[in-house]
């Protein structure tokens, strides 16, 4: 089928682009210490190598979705790939911190167009329920594996080549994807003209940027800092005004009907809370394996491959095959509960735990991977199900935006819980630093466990009904 049916070339091409977008959220983390030393970054300024990408990506996603719907999904996809490759090359050639930060921001700009365009292409290419299940299963698996692959690739490239190759590696992948895009079915003609919603674009961009920035500052400043609370309050207020403006706009950036659709709202709730819990989980697995167990960065990344393989199996062989045959809740709710069970296992860890890998880490990595693999495909599909062609980009952009908000919130919230609990435990007892750290991790993972249980309870009533045959196909 991959050879005889040209449509199936869309899947590897879009998956490669998705891998780039997700991978770049983690690969630079491992390379950052080497880049800091090479370019002379300050300790206070080094975070911008990460924050610049996250800010640009999160702030411009809705605009990218609107551009994709108006300009054409395939055209936007190709432009996004080309721009992402160029920005990656500039970052690899960086001679000072400012050049690297600017390149990372440019990567985020093009990723904000690339991510919704890619998801939109899958939606418009695979309209049959069974085919869509397979396609979204593979797409979700690649996206979920991207974080773990980023950690492994970042460690290997930094250790055996140079931190610069963590950026250069994007160029050949993007070039191959651009070449493959010639085999993707062309854009459909659409009467999606109309003026760009300038007010919506400014309000959404500023609101998302302010919230992501506030979350990124919590580790250094704490939740009580005016430099955190101010941007956070401003971001929430701006998004509130954005929602009001969109409800009255003639040609809105994000039509409010997308969010009022019950099953789609359930998908957005599920993916936001899933990413909130999982990004804290990835953070603590990296810290625990390296600081407590003494793993190297490469070994720590390889440990997470267990999670990636479980995600691949669940998204391909469970969610991919059951898509369209069962109600979304039959996949999403058990997936959230499986991930919660994985978190619960890790709450039993102590600094003196023995046989950590077989008794704790492996079961937890498998369960969280199975959960993620069951949640990602149906929520990705629901984000664009039943939408008109010109609205698919907006639905895909909203889905990616909720992922980004969940990831930023999870990293900030759970890291703060872990750090605060560890500090209090160390002050109140004579425990070792390792014991205090593990106590902080398990407390934060308990919070992640509660978040996933809450997600299951909130999502179940929203997604329990089977998608109707009419909604199962894309409107054109």
C-alpha positions in Angstrom: 0.0 0.0 0.0 2.9 2.3 0.8 4.1 1.9 -2.8 0.9 1.7 -4.8 -1.1 4.3 -3.0 0.5 7.7 -3.2 -1.5 9.1 -0.3 0.5 6.9 2.2 3.7 8.9 1.5 2.0 11.6 3.5 2.5 9.6 6.7 6.3 9.3 6.7 6.7 12.9 5.5 4.5 14.3 8.2 5.9 12.0 10.9 9.4 13.2 10.1 8.3 16.8 10.5 6.6 15.9 13.8 9.7 14.3 15.0 11.7 17.5 14.3 9.2 19.7 16.2 9.1 17.4 19.3 12.7 16.4 19.3 13.9 20.0 19.4 12.0 20.5 22.6 14.5 18.2 24.4 17.6 17.7 22.3 19.1 21.1 23.2 18.6 20.4 26.9 21.4 17.8 26.9 23.6 20.0 24.7 23.1 23.2 26.7 26.0 22.9 29.1 28.5 22.4 26.2 26.9 25.3 24.3 27.1 27.5 27.3 30.8 26.9 27.8 31.5 27.3 24.1 29.6 30.5 23.6 30.2 32.1 27.0 26.5 32.2 28.1 25.7 33.4 31.6 23.9 31.1 34.0 21.0 33.5 34.1 20.8 33.8 30.3 21.3 30.2 29.2 17.6 29.3 29.7 16.8 31.4 26.6 18.2 28.6 24.4 15.1 26.7 25.6 12.6 29.4 26.4 13.0 31.2 23.0 11.8 28.2 21.2 9.0 27.5 23.6 7.8 31.1 23.5 7.7 31.5 19.8 6.2 28.1 19.2 3.4 28.5 21.8 2.6 32.1 21.0 2.2 31.6 17.2 0.5 28.2 17.0 -3.0 29.6 16.5 -1.7 32.0 13.8 0.1 29.1 12.2 -3.1 27.2 12.0 -5.0 30.1 10.5 -2.2 30.5 7.9 -2.3 26.8 7.1 -6.1 27.0 6.5 -5.9 30.1 4.3 -2.6 29.5 2.4 -2.9 25.7 2.0 -1.8 22.9 4.3 0.9 21.5 2.0 2.3 24.9 1.1 2.5 25.9 4.7 4.0 22.6 5.6 6.8 23.0 3.0 7.5 26.6 4.0 7.6 25.5 7.6 10.1 22.7 6.9 12.4 24.9 4.8 12.4 27.7 7.4 13.0 25.3 10.3 16.0 23.8 8.4 17.4 27.3 7.7 17.0 28.4 11.4 18.6 25.1 12.6 21.6 25.7 10.3 22.0 29.3 11.6 21.8 28.0 15.2 24.5 25.5 14.5 26.8 28.2 13.1 26.1 30.5 16.1 29.1 32.5 17.3 27.5 34.1 20.3 24.5 33.6 22.6 22.3 36.2 20.8 22.7 34.4 17.5 21.7 31.1 19.1 18.7 32.5 20.9 17.5 34.2 17.7 17.9 31.0 15.7 15.9 29.0 18.4 13.1 31.6 18.3 13.1 31.3 14.5 12.8 27.5 14.8 9.8 28.1 17.1 8.2 30.4 14.5 8.4 27.9 11.7 7.4 25.0 14.0 4.2 26.9 14.8 3.3 26.7 11.1 4.7 23.2 10.6 2.9 21.4 13.4 -0.7 22.3 12.6 -0.1 22.0 8.9 1.2 18.4 9.4 -1.7 17.3 11.5 -4.1 18.9 9.0 -2.5 17.0 6.1 -3.1 13.7 7.9 -6.7 14.7 8.5 -7.5 15.6 4.9 -5.5 12.8 3.4 -6.9 9.9 5.5 -10.7 10.1 5.6 -11.5 6.4 6.0 -11.9 5.5 9.7 -9.5 2.5 9.6 -6.9 4.3 7.6 -7.1 7.3 9.8 -6.6 5.1 12.9 -3.4 3.6 11.5 -2.1 7.0 10.3 -2.8 8.8 13.6 -1.3 5.8 15.5 2.0 6.1 13.8 2.0 9.9 13.9 1.3 9.9 17.7 4.0 7.3 18.3 6.6 9.3 16.5 5.6 12.4 18.4 5.7 10.7 21.8 9.0 9.0 21.0 10.5 12.4 20.0 11.2 13.5 23.6 13.1 10.3 24.4 14.9 10.3 21.1 15.9 13.9 21.7 17.5 13.0 25.0 19.5 10.0 23.5 20.5 11.9 20.3 21.5 15.0 22.3 23.7 12.9 24.5 25.3 11.0 21.7 25.9 14.0 19.4 27.2 16.2 22.2 29.5 13.5 23.5 30.9 12.2 20.2 30.5 15.1 17.8 29.6 18.6 19.0 26.6 20.4 20.6 26.2 22.1 17.2 25.2 18.8 15.6 22.1 18.8 17.8 20.9 21.6 15.5 22.6 20.6 12.2 20.9 17.2 12.4 17.6 18.9 11.6 18.8 20.0 8.2 19.0 16.7 6.3 15.8 15.4 7.9 14.0 18.5 6.8 15.4 18.4 3.3 14.3 14.8 2.9 10.8 15.7 4.2 10.6 18.6 1.7 11.5 16.3 -1.1 8.9 13.8 0.1 6.3 16.5 0.3 6.2 16.5 -3.5 4.4 13.1 -3.2 1.7 14.5 -0.8 -1.7 15.2 -2.4 -2.0 18.8 -3.4 -4.1 21.4 -1.5 -7.7 21.6 -2.2 -9.3 24.8 -3.5 -11.2 26.6 -0.8 -13.1 29.8 -0.4 -11.5 30.7 2.9 -10.7 34.2 2.0 -11.2 37.1 4.3 -9.1 39.4 6.4 -6.8 38.1 9.0 -8.1 38.5 12.5 -5.4 40.9 13.6 -6.9 41.5 17.1 -7.2 37.8 17.7 -3.6 37.2 16.4 -2.2 39.8 18.8 -4.2 38.8 21.8 -3.5 35.0 21.4 0.2 35.5 20.7 0.7 37.8 23.6 -1.4 35.7 26.0 0.3 32.4 25.2 3.7 34.0 25.3 3.0 35.6 28.7 1.8 32.3 30.2 4.7 30.2 28.8 7.2 32.8 30.0 5.7 32.9 33.5 5.9 29.1 33.7 9.5 29.1 32.5 10.5 31.6 35.3 9.1 29.6 38.2 12.1 27.4 38.7 14.4 30.4 39.3 12.0 32.8 41.0 9.2 30.7 42.6 5.5 31.0 42.1 5.2 34.0 44.5 7.5 36.3 42.5 5.9 39.3 40.9 7.9 38.4 37.8 5.9 35.2 37.6 2.5 36.3 38.8 2.4 39.4 36.7 2.9 37.7 33.3 0.7 34.8 34.4 -2.2 37.1 35.3 -1.6 39.2 32.1 -1.6 36.0 30.0 -4.8 34.7 31.5 -6.5 38.1 31.1 -5.3 38.4 27.4 -6.7 35.0 26.6 -10.0 35.9 28.3 -10.2 39.0 26.1 -9.2 36.8 23.1 -12.1 34.5 23.7 -14.5 37.4 23.9 -13.1 38.9 20.7 -13.3 35.6 18.8 -16.9 35.1 19.8 -17.8 38.3 17.9 -15.3 38.2 15.0 -16.5 37.7 11.5 -13.5 35.6 10.5 -12.0 34.5 13.8 -8.6 33.0 14.3 -10.0 30.3 16.5 -13.8 29.8 16.1 -15.3 29.2 19.5 -17.4 26.4 18.1 -14.3 24.3 18.0 -14.0 24.5 21.7 -17.7 24.1 22.4 -17.9 20.7 20.6 -18.2 18.3 23.5 -15.9 15.5 22.4 -13.3 17.9 21.1 -13.3 19.7 24.4 -12.7 16.4 26.1 -9.8 15.7 23.9 -8.2 19.1 24.7 -8.7 18.5 28.5 -7.2 15.0 28.2 -4.1 16.0 26.2 -3.5 19.1 28.4 -3.5 17.2 31.6 -1.7 14.2 30.1 1.2 16.5 29.1 1.1 18.3 32.4 1.8 15.0 34.2 4.1 13.4 31.6 6.5 16.3 31.2 7.1 16.3 34.9 7.5 12.5 34.7 10.2 12.9 32.0 12.0 15.5 34.0 12.1 13.4 37.2 13.2 10.3 35.3 16.1 12.2 33.9 17.1 13.7 37.3 16.6 10.4 39.2 18.5 8.2 36.9 21.5 10.7 36.6 21.7 12.2 40.1 20.6 9.2 42.2 21.4 6.1 40.1 24.5 7.7 38.6 23.6 7.1 34.9 25.2 9.0 32.1 23.0 11.3 30.0 23.1 8.7 27.2 22.1 5.9 29.7 19.3 8.0 31.1 18.0 8.7 27.6 18.2 5.0 26.7 16.2 4.1 29.8 13.4 6.3 28.4 13.4 4.3 25.2 11.3 1.7 27.1 8.6 4.3 27.4 8.9 5.2 23.7 8.6 1.6 22.6 5.5 1.1 24.8 4.0 4.2 23.3 4.7 2.9 19.8 3.1 -0.4 20.6 -0.1 1.1 22.1 -0.6 3.7 19.5 -0.1 1.3 16.6 -1.6 -2.0 17.8 -4.3 -0.7 20.2 -5.4 2.8 19.4 -4.6 2.5 15.7 -6.6 -0.7 15.2 -9.6 0.3 17.4 -10.0 3.8 16.0 -13.5 4.3 14.7 -14.7 1.0 16.2 -15.1 2.1 19.7 -16.0 5.4 21.5 -12.9 7.7 22.1 -13.4 7.3 25.8 -12.7 3.5 25.5 -9.2 4.4 24.6 -8.6 7.8 26.3 -9.9 6.9 29.8 -8.0 3.6 30.2 -4.9 5.3 28.8 -5.1 8.0 31.5 -5.6 5.4 34.2 -2.7 3.3 32.9 -0.4 6.3 33.0 -1.7 7.1 36.5 -0.8 3.6 37.6 2.7 4.1 36.3 3.1 7.3 38.4 1.7 5.5 41.4 4.4 2.8 41.2 7.1 5.5 41.3 5.7 7.1 44.4 7.0 4.0 46.4 10.6 4.8 45.5 13.1 5.6 48.3 16.8 6.4 48.1 17.4 2.9 49.5 15.2 1.1 47.0 16.9 -2.0 45.5 16.3 -3.6 42.1 15.0 -0.2 40.9 15.0 -1.0 37.2 12.9 -4.2 37.2 10.6 -3.4 40.2 9.9 0.3 39.6 11.3 2.0 36.5 10.5 -0.6 33.9 6.8 -1.1 34.9 6.3 2.6 35.3 7.9 3.3 31.9 5.7 0.6 30.2 2.5 1.7 31.8 3.0 5.4 31.1 4.0 4.6 27.5 0.9 2.4 27.0 -1.2 5.2 28.5 0.3 7.9 26.3 0.0 5.6 23.2 -3.8 5.1 23.9 -4.4 8.8 24.5 -2.6 10.6 21.7 -4.2 9.1 18.5 -7.9 9.5 19.5 -7.3 13.0 20.9 -5.4 14.1 17.8 -8.2 12.7 15.6 -10.9 14.4 17.7 -9.2 17.8 17.4 -10.0 17.9 13.7 -13.0 15.5 13.3 -16.0 17.0 11.5 -14.4 20.3 10.7 -14.7 22.2 7.4 -11.4 22.1 5.4 -10.6 25.7 6.2 -11.1 25.1 9.9 -8.9 22.0 10.2 -5.7 24.2 10.6 -7.3 26.0 13.6 -8.3 22.7 15.2 -4.8 21.3 14.8 -3.2 24.4 16.1 -5.5 24.4 19.2 -4.5 20.8 19.9 -0.8 21.7 19.7 -1.3 24.8 21.8 -3.0 22.8 24.6 -0.1 20.4 24.4 2.4 23.2 24.8 0.5 24.7 27.7 0.3 21.4 29.5 4.0 20.7 29.0 5.0 24.1 30.3 2.7 23.9 33.2 3.8 20.4 34.1 7.5 21.2 34.1 7.0 24.3 36.2 4.4 23.0 38.6 5.8 19.6 39.4 9.4 20.9 39.5 8.3 23.5 42.0 6.5 20.8 44.1 9.6 18.6 44.0 12.1 21.3 44.9 10.0 22.8 47.7 9.2 19.4 49.3 12.8 18.3 49.1 14.0 21.5 50.7 11.5 21.2 53.6 12.3 17.5 54.1 16.0 18.3 54.2 15.5 21.1 56.8 13.2 19.0 59.0 15.3 15.8 59.1 18.8 14.5 58.9 18.3 12.8 55.7 20.9 12.8 52.9 20.5 15.0 49.9 19.7 12.0 47.7 16.9 10.9 50.1 15.5 14.5 50.1 15.6 14.6 46.3 13.8 11.3 46.0 11.2 12.4 48.5 10.6 15.5 46.4 10.3 13.4 43.2 7.8 11.0 44.8 5.7 13.9 46.2 5.5 15.5 42.8 4.7 12.2 41.1 1.8 11.8 43.6 0.5 15.1 42.3 0.9 13.9 38.7 -1.0 10.7 39.7 -3.9 12.9 41.0 -3.8 15.0 37.8 -4.2 11.9 35.7 -7.1 10.6 37.8 -8.8 14.0 37.5 -8.2 13.9 33.7 -9.9 10.5 33.5 -12.9 11.7 35.5 -13.3 14.9 33.4 -12.8 13.3 30.1 -15.0 10.3 30.4 -18.4 12.1 30.2 -17.2 14.3 27.4 -15.9 11.6 25.1 -18.1 8.6 25.9 -20.4 8.9 22.9 -19.2 7.3 19.7 -18.4 9.8 17.0 -21.2 9.8 14.5 -20.6 8.6 10.9 -21.2 12.1 9.7 -18.5 13.5 12.0 -16.1 10.7 11.1 -15.5 12.2 7.7 -13.9 15.6 7.0 -16.2 18.2 5.6 -15.0 19.9 2.5 
